[in-house]
Amino acid sequence: MKVEKKEVKAIVLDVLAKGHPDDPRPPFKREPLVQAMGLEQFKLLELVPKPAVPIELYDMLYIGDGEREKIERVKRRIGYEDLTQTARGELPFLVEKVVKQREQDFVHFFNIAVPITPRMHMLHLLPGIGKKLMWEILEERNKKPFESFSDISARIKSIPHPEKMIIARIMEELQNKDVKYHVFTTK
């Protein structure tokens, strides 16, 4: 049995001071909500803020165990379809920001990616990587592990922006609930 890790930090995608507009309850009964994305596994979450604590777009929030400064509780995990228009609009920019901040984690992926099945490799899951490009990546990493996104693009001429492949894959995993393999997110 796989134990699912909890997100500890999240970044704000949208603040719904008067609750979710689709909530059928009268406005005075709705609780304020924050839609956020976890920084480790890109989980989409709905959070309940502490009363009278200001929260703004792009705020980094601690949502782990123990005392939380701005968040009362994690209400639930949500899907892409549950996001507001504002949150959907901000999501690609925040995914890009997190990928750039965690560059070493994603470069490490290029260095350790392994076959999933006899005919399918983890690298194939990145948009634009076919058999030929996969073999080129494997040969280069066998010579010397990749050190950064710029190192990947310098050594593999067909990949000018490896971070864009990672961002596109994360967005696909978040937007499409029928994705079979989750490389960077959790189901």
Number of C-alpha atoms within 10 A of each C-alpha: 3 4 5 8 9 13 19 13 15 25 25 24 26 26 24 15 14 13 18 20 11 8 11 9 11 7 12 8 11 15 15 16 21 25 26 29 27 23 21 17 17 22 21 25 25 24 23 21 24 16 11 7 9 11 18 12 16 15 14 17 20 18 21 15 10 7 10 14 12 19 20 14 15 15 13 12 14 15 16 18 12 16 20 18 11 13 21 16 13 16 23 15 13 20 21 18 13 17 19 15 12 13 16 14 13 19 21 14 17 22 18 13 14 13 11 12 8 6 8 12 17 19 24 17 16 20 14 12 18 13 13 8 17 17 13 15 20 17 11 15 17 11 8 9 16 21 15 18 19 16 13 23 16 13 15 15 11 14 19 15 14 20 21 15 17 22 23 16 19 22 19 17 22 23 14 12 12 10 11 9 13 15 18 18 18 14 16
